[in-house]
């Protein structure tokens, strides 16, 4: 579903209870934020991203920790500050082809929560696009393309696209970003149609 860190293996989340815990927009945003930062983040920092109070965000962080998705990170120097990090910044949900209906429903809930986050980003861009500098306005792209592929070709396409994205991941570029760089959301999905 999402991937952000190349130094750890991808975590596959298949437990319905963990998927249900993750199927919350704030928790997905927290996972994304922490996964994009090598130094992790505090509840206050995460709260700014998800638009909740630090105490509400702490609740979500503890829930994610309970299911092994985040953990406490080493302090940044202030022992009073609680820093969190993802266990694996590269994760996906997969109930499995033969999953029980409850597992399939939990997986669907995560997929839908993730899709809502993506749609909110698109709507936000659409509302403010006219106020953006021309250099950014002219480069934003919406593209839907129907392809005719074999399963092997689809696997190759996915591998090639992910390889193209890898050098630009936020986590790897934060320490020395190029001048003028901004965070850009890329929504890439390939799903066979019926």
ABEGO torsion letter per residue (X at the ends): XBBABAABBBBBBABAAAAAAABBAAAAAAAAAAAABAAEBBAAAAAAAAGBBAAAAAAAAAAAAAAGABBBBBBAGBAABBBBBBABABBBBBAEAABBAAAAAAAAAAAAAAAAAAAAAAAAAAAAAAABBAAAAAABBBBBBBBBBBAAAAAAAAAAAAAAAAAABAAAAAABBBBGBBBBBBBBBBBBBX
